[in-house]
Amino acid sequence: MEHISKVLERLRWDSNRLFEKVTRFDILMVLLLLFPLAIQVYINMPLKAYVQHNKAIIAEQVRAKADFLELKPVVKQDAPLKNTSQEFLTFFPEKNQMNNDLFKLKGSILKNKLQLISLSYDYENLKDIPLLKVKLQVKLKGSYRAQRSLVHDLFSNFPHLAIPTYTLKSEGSEMNESYLNIYLYYSTDNNQLTGGEKNAPPNL
């Protein structure tokens, strides 16, 4: 019994030594490693399900049209897949909110007293899905606390946002450089057009 107590005490002592070496930077790195998993669960998997549902609906429509051309009676079918897809799309804001979001995003950077070194963006319509993806490449400089606060603000204020890449580079002082790839998704389900100078994101 005494031997077991000594072993447990040694394990407790070793674990305390291990966690004493863990820094806030290590915790942030672990959270950043979990970002791709969160994107897979909350963005990629629902999008994949939507594409599969959409293909099933199209195949059903083709079969119904073929039956009609052959003068066969067509039984009206419910469309639960379509209803599910529409519910998923309601999660995303309309495209006309894009400009306001981009200005709010820049405002969050300035509010956290981060230096905006560079910001560029592009956008594309996702294939087979009525969604617009805005892709931003951002380079920042500032303290660790400010960087952490910005990430918190982004995920709190933009539920339709994803950060697939986040790189934090320490310069040996309180100032850190970071590189972010930020994706914003918007619904274009109401026959909204994209492209051209009129529909492009604003000049930030």
KEMI-750318 format. One record per residue: residue number from 1; chain; x, y, z of N, C-alpha, C in turn. Coordinates in steps of 0.2 Angstrom, whole numbers, plus 2048, in hexadecimal, padded with zeros to 3 digits. Layout:
  num  cadena  n.east  n.north  n.up  ca.east  ca.north  ca.up  c.east  c.north  c.up
  NUM       A       X        Y     Z        X         Y      Z       X        Y     Z
...
//
This chain:
  num  cadena  n.east  n.north  n.up  ca.east  ca.north  ca.up  c.east  c.north  c.up
    1       A     804      7FA   800      800       800    800     804      806   800
    2       A     80A      806   804      80E       80C    804     812      80D   7FE
    3       A     813      807   7FA      817       808    7F4     812      80B   7EF
    4       A     80B      809   7EF      807       80D    7EA     806      814   7EB
    5       A     806      816   7F2      805       81D    7F4     80B      821   7F1
    6       A     811      81E   7F1      817       821    7EF     817      822   7E7
    7       A     814      81D   7E4      814       81D    7DC     80F      823   7DB
    8       A     809      823   7DE      804       828    7DD     807      82F   7DE
    9       A     80B      830   7E3      80E       836    7E5     813      838   7E0
   10       A     817      834   7DD      81C       835    7D8     818      837   7D2
   11       A     813      834   7D0      80F       836    7CA     80C      83D   7CB
   12       A     809      83E   7D0      806       845    7D2     80C      84A   7D1
   13       A     812      849   7D4      817       84E    7D4     81A      84F   7CC
   14       A     81A      849   7C8      81C       84A    7C2     817      84E   7BD
   15       A     811      84D   7BE      80C       850    7BB     80C      858   7BC
   16       A     80D      859   7C3      80E       861    7C4     813      864   7C1
   17       A     819      860   7C1      81F       863    7BD     81E      864   7B6
   18       A     81A      860   7B3      818       860    7AC     814      866   7AA
   19       A     80F      867   7AE      80A       86D    7AD     80D      873   7AF
   20       A     812      873   7B3      815       87A    7B5     819      87D   7AF
   21       A     81B      878   7AA      81F       87A    7A4     81A      87D   79F
   22       A     814      87B   79F      80F       87D    79A     80E      885   79A
   23       A     80F      888   795      80D       890    795     807      891   791
   24       A     805      898   791      7FF       89A    78E     800      899   786
   25       A     806      89A   784      808       899    77D     806      892   77B
   26       A     808      88D   77F      807       886    77E     800      884   77D
   27       A     7FC      887   782      7F5       886    782     7F2      889   77B
   28       A     7F4      88F   779      7F1       892    773     7F3      88D   76D
   29       A     7F9      88B   76D      7FB       886    767     7F7      880   767
   30       A     7F5      87D   76D      7F0       877    76D     7E9      879   76A
   31       A     7E7      87F   76C      7E0       881    76A     7E1      882   762
   32       A     7E6      885   760      7E7       886    758     7E7      880   755
   33       A     7EA      87B   758      7EA       874    755     7E3      871   754
   34       A     7DF      873   759      7D8       871    759     7D3      874   754
   35       A     7D6      87A   751      7D1       87E    74D     7CF      87A   746
   36       A     7D4      876   743      7D2       873    73D     7CD      86D   73F
   37       A     7CD      86A   745      7C8       865    747     7C1      869   747
   38       A     7C1      86F   74A      7BB       872    74B     7B8      874   744
   39       A     7BC      876   740      7BA       878    739     7B7      872   735
   40       A     7BA      86C   736      7B8       866    733     7B1      864   736
   41       A     7B0      865   73C      7AA       863    73F     7A4      868   73E
   42       A     7A6      86F   73F      7A0       874    73E     79F      877   737
   43       A     7A4      876   733      7A4       879    72C     7A4      874   726
   44       A     7A9      870   726      7AA       86B    721     7A5      866   720
   45       A     7A4      862   726      79F       85D    726     798      85F   724
   46       A     796      865   727      78F       867    725     78F      869   71D
   47       A     794      86C   71B      794       86E    714     794      867   70F
   48       A     798      862   711      798       85C    70E     791      859   70E
   49       A     78E      859   714      787       856    714     783      85A   70F
   50       A     783      860   70F      77F       864    70B     780      862   703
   51       A     786      862   701      788       860    6FA     784      859   6F9
   52       A     785      854   6FD      782       84E    6FC     77B      84E   6FC
   53       A     778      852   700      770       853    700     76E      856   6FA
   54       A     772      85B   6F7      770       85F    6F1     770      85A   6EB
   55       A     776      856   6EB      776       851    6E5     770      84C   6E6
   56       A     76E      84A   6EC      769       845    6EC     762      848   6E9
   57       A     761      84E   6EB      75B       852    6E9     75B      853   6E1
   58       A     761      854   6DE      762       855    6D7     760      84E   6D3
   59       A     763      849   6D6      762       842    6D3     75B      840   6D4
   60       A     757      842   6D9      750       841    6DA     74C      845   6D5
   61       A     74E      84B   6D3      74B       84F    6CE     74C      84C   6C7
   62       A     752      84A   6C6      753       847    6BF     74F      840   6BE
   63       A     74E      83C   6C3      74A       836    6C3     743      838   6C2
   64       A     740      83D   6C6      739       83F    6C5     738      842   6BE
   65       A     73D      845   6BB      73C       848    6B4     73B      842   6AF
   66       A     740      83D   6B0      740       838    6AC     739      834   6AC
   67       A     737      833   6B2      730       830    6B3     72B      833   6AF
   68       A     72B      83A   6B0      726       83E    6AD     726      83E   6A5
   69       A     72C      83E   6A2      72D       83D    69B     72A      836   698
   70       A     72B      831   69D      728       82B    69B     721      82A   69C
   71       A     71E      82F   69E      717       82F    6A0     715      82A   6A5
   72       A     719      82A   6AA      718       826    6B0     716      82A   6B6
   73       A     711      828   6BA      70F       82C    6BF     714      82D   6C4
   74       A     715      834   6C6      71A       836    6CB     717      837   6D1
   75       A     719      834   6D6      716       835    6DD     71A      83B   6E0
   76       A     717      83F   6E3      71A       845    6E6     71E      843   6EC
   77       A     724      845   6EC      728       843    6F2     72A      849   6F6
   78       A     72A      848   6FD      72D       84E    701     734      84F   700
   79       A     737      855   702      73E       856    701     741      858   708
   80       A     742      853   70C      745       854    713     74C      857   712
   81       A     750      854   70D      757       856    70C     757      85D   70A
   82       A     753      860   706      753       867    704     751      86B   70A
   83       A     74C      869   70F      74B       86D    715     751      86D   719
   84       A     754      867   71A      75A       867    71E     760      86C   71C
   85       A     761      86C   715      766       870    712     764      878   713
   86       A     75E      879   712      75C       880    714     75D      883   71B
   87       A     75C      87E   71F      75D       880    726     764      881   728
   88       A     768      87D   724      770       87E    725     772      885   722
   89       A     76F      886   71D      771       88D    719     76F      893   71D
   90       A     76A      892   721      767       898    725     76C      89A   72B
   91       A     771      895   72C      776       897    731     77B      89D   72F
   92       A     77C      89D   728      780       8A2    725     77D      8A9   724
   93       A     780      8AE   725      77D       8B5    723     77D      8B6   71C
   94       A     779      8BB   71A      778       8BC    713     77F      8C0   711
   95       A     780      8C0   70A      786       8C3    707     786      8CA   708
   96       A     780      8CE   709      781       8D5    70A     783      8D7   711
   97       A     785      8D2   715      788       8D4    71C     78F      8D4   71B
   98       A     792      8D1   716      799       8D0    715     79D      8D7   716
   99       A     79B      8DC   713      79F       8E2    714     79F      8E5   71B
  100       A     79A      8E4   71F      799       8E6    726     79E      8E2   72A
  101       A     79E      8DB   728      7A2       8D7    72C     7AA      8D8   72B
  102       A     7AC      8DA   725      7B3       8DB    724     7B5      8E1   728
  103       A     7B1      8E6   728      7B2       8EC    72C     7B3      8EB   733
  104       A     7AE      8E7   736      7AE       8E5    73D     7B4      8E1   73E
  105       A     7B6      8DC   73A      7BC       8D8    73B     7C2      8DD   73C
  106       A     7C3      8E2   737      7C8       8E6    738     7C8      8EB   73E
  107       A     7C2      8EC   740      7C1       8F0    746     7C3      8EC   74C
  108       A     7C2      8E5   74C      7C4       8E1    752     7CC      8E1   752
  109       A     7CF      8E1   74D      7D7       8E1    74D     7D9      8E8   750
  110       A     7D6      8ED   74E      7D8       8F4    751     7D6      8F4   758
  111       A     7D1      8F2   75A      7CE       8F2    761     7D3      8EE   766
  112       A     7D6      8E9   763      7DB       8E5    767     7E2      8E8   767
  113       A     7E3      8EE   764      7E9       8F1    763     7EE      8ED   760
  114       A     7EC      8EA   75B      7F1       8E6    756     7F3      8EA   750
  115       A     7F9      8E9   74E      7FB       8ED    748     7FA      8E8   742
  116       A     7F6      8EB   73E      7F4       8E8    737     7F9      8E9   732
  117       A     7FD      8E4   731      803       8E4    72D     801      8E3   725
  118       A     7FC      8DE   724      7FA       8DD    71D     7F3      8DA   71E
  119       A     7EF      8DB   719      7E8       8D8    718     7E6      8D7   711
  120       A     7E5      8D1   70F      7E3       8D0    708     7DD      8CB   708
  121       A     7D9      8CB   703      7D4       8C6    703     7D2      8C4   6FC
  122       A     7CE      8BF   6FB      7CB       8BC    6F5     7C4      8B9   6F7
  123       A     7C0      8B8   6F2      7BA       8B4    6F3     7B8      8B0   6EE
  124       A     7B4      8AB   6EF      7B2       8A6    6EA     7AB      8A3   6EC
  125       A     7A7      8A1   6E7      7A1       89D    6E8     7A3      896   6E9
  126       A     7A0      893   6EE      7A1       88C    6EF     79D      888   6EA
  127       A     7A1      882   6E7      79D       87E    6E2     798      87A   6E5
  128       A     792      87A   6E2      78C       877    6E3     789      879   6EA
  129       A     78B      87E   6ED      788       881    6F3     787      888   6F3
  130       A     781      88B   6F4      780       892    6F4     784      896   6F9
  131       A     78A      896   6FA      78E       899    6FF     794      89D   6FB
  132       A     795      8A3   6FE      79B       8A7    6FC     7A0      8A6   701
  133       A     7A7      8A4   700      7AC       8A4    704     7B1      8AA   703
  134       A     7B2      8AE   708      7B6       8B4    708     7BD      8B1   70C
  135       A     7C2      8B2   708      7C9       8AF    70B     7CD      8B5   70D
  136       A     7CF      8B6   713      7D3       8BC    715     7DA      8B9   717
  137       A     7E0      8BD   715      7E6       8BB    718     7E9      8C1   71C
  138       A     7EA      8C0   722      7EB       8C6    727     7F2      8C5   72A
  139       A     7F6      8CA   72A      7FC       8CA    72E     7FC      8CF   734
  140       A     7FD      8CE   73A      7FC       8D2    73F     802      8D2   744
  141       A     803      8D7   748      808       8D8    74D     805      8DB   753
  142       A     807      8D7   759      805       8DA    75F     806      8D5   765
  143       A     804      8D7   76B      805       8D2    771     801      8CC   770
  144       A     804      8C7   774      800       8C1    775     7F9      8C2   777
  145       A     7F8      8C6   77C      7F2       8C7    77F     7ED      8CA   77A
  146       A     7EF      8CF   776      7EB       8D2    771     7EA      8CC   76B
  147       A     7EE      8C8   76A      7ED       8C3    765     7E8      8BE   767
  148       A     7E8      8BC   76D      7E3       8B8    770     7DC      8BB   770
  149       A     7DC      8C1   772      7D6       8C5    773     7D3      8C5   76C
  150       A     7D7      8C6   767      7D4       8C7    760     7D0      8C0   75E
  151       A     7D4      8BB   75F      7D1       8B4    75D     7CA      8B3   761
  152       A     7CA      8B5   767      7C4       8B4    76B     7BE      8B9   768
  153       A     7C0      8BF   766      7BB       8C3    763     7B8      8C1   75D
  154       A     7BD      8BE   758      7BB       8BC    752     7B6      8B6   752
  155       A     7B7      8B1   757      7B3       8AB    757     7AD      8AD   75B
  156       A     7AD      8B2   75F      7A7       8B4    763     7A2      8B8   75E
  157       A     7A5      8BC   75A      7A1       8C1    756     79F      8BE   74F
  158       A     7A3      8B9   74C      7A1       8B7    746     7A1      8AF   746
  159       A     79B      8AD   747      79A       8A5    747     79B      8A2   741
  160       A     79A      8A6   73B      79B       8A3    734     7A3      8A4   732
  161       A     7A7      8A5   737      7AE       8A6    735     7B2      89F   737
  162       A     7B8      89E   733      7BC       899    735     7C3      89B   734
  163       A     7C8      899   738      7CF       89A    737     7D3      894   736
  164       A     7D4      892   730      7D7       88C    72F     7DF      88C   730
  165       A     7E2      892   730      7E9       893    731     7EA      899   736
  166       A     7EE      897   73B      7F0       89D    740     7F7      89B   742
  167       A     7FC      8A0   740      803       89F    742     805      8A5   746
  168       A     808      8A3   74C      80A       8A9    750     812      8A8   751
  169       A     815      8AE   74F      81C       8AE    74F     81F      8B3   755
  170       A     823      8B0   759      825       8B4    75F     82C      8B7   75D
  171       A     82D      8BE   75E      833       8C1    75D     837      8C2   763
  172       A     836      8BE   768      83A       8BF    76E     839      8C4   772
  173       A     833      8C7   771      831       8CD    776     829      8CC   776
  174       A     826      8D1   779      81F       8D1    77A     81B      8D2   773
  175       A     81E      8D3   76E      81B       8D4    767     81B      8CE   764
  176       A     816      8CC   761      816       8C6    75D     812      8C7   756
  177       A     815      8C4   751      812       8C4    74A     80E      8BE   749
  178       A     808      8BF   746      803       8BA    745     801      8BA   73D
  179       A     800      8B4   73B      7FD       8B3    734     7F7      8AF   734
  180       A     7F1      8B2   732      7EB       8AF    732     7E8      8AE   72B
  181       A     7E5      8A8   72A      7E0       8A7    724     7D9      8A7   727
  182       A     7D5      8AC   725      7CE       8AC    728     7C9      8AB   722
  183       A     7C4      8A7   723      7BF       8A5    71F     7B8      8A8   722
  184       A     7B4      8AB   71D      7AE       8AD    71F     7A9      8AB   71A
  185       A     7A3      8A8   71C      79E       8A5    718     798      8A9   718
  186       A     795      8A9   712      78F       8AD    711     78A      8A9   70C
  187       A     784      8AA   70E      77F       8A7    70A     77D      8AB   703
  188       A     77D      8A7   6FE      77B       8AA    6F7     775      8A7   6F5
  189       A     771      8A4   6F9      76B       8A0    6F7     765      8A4   6F4
  190       A     765      8AA   6F4      760       8AE    6F2     762      8B1   6EB
  191       A     765      8AD   6E7      767       8AF    6E0     76C      8B5   6E0
  192       A     770      8B6   6E5      774       8BC    6E5     77A      8BB   6E1
  193       A     77C      8C0   6DD      782       8BF    6D9     788      8C1   6DC
  194       A     78E      8BE   6DA      794       8C0    6DD     799      8C2   6D7
  195       A     79E      8C5   6D9      7A3       8C7    6D4     7A2      8CE   6D1
  196       A     7A7      8D1   6CE      7A6       8D8    6CC     7A8      8DD   6D1
  197       A     7A9      8E3   6CF      7AB       8E8    6D4     7A6      8EA   6D9
  198       A     79F      8E9   6D6      79A       8EB    6DB     799      8E6   6E1
  199       A     79A      8E0   6DF      799       8DB    6E5     7A0      8D9   6E8
  200       A     7A5      8DC   6E7      7AC       8DA    6EA     7AC      8DD   6F1
  201       A     7B0      8DA   6F5      7B1       8DC    6FC     7B3      8E3   6FC
  202       A     7B2      8E7   701      7B5       8EE    701     7BC      8EF   702
  203       A     7BF      8F4   700      7C6       8F6    701     7C7      8F7   708
  204       A     7CB      8F3   70C      7CC       8F4    713     7D3      8F7   713
//
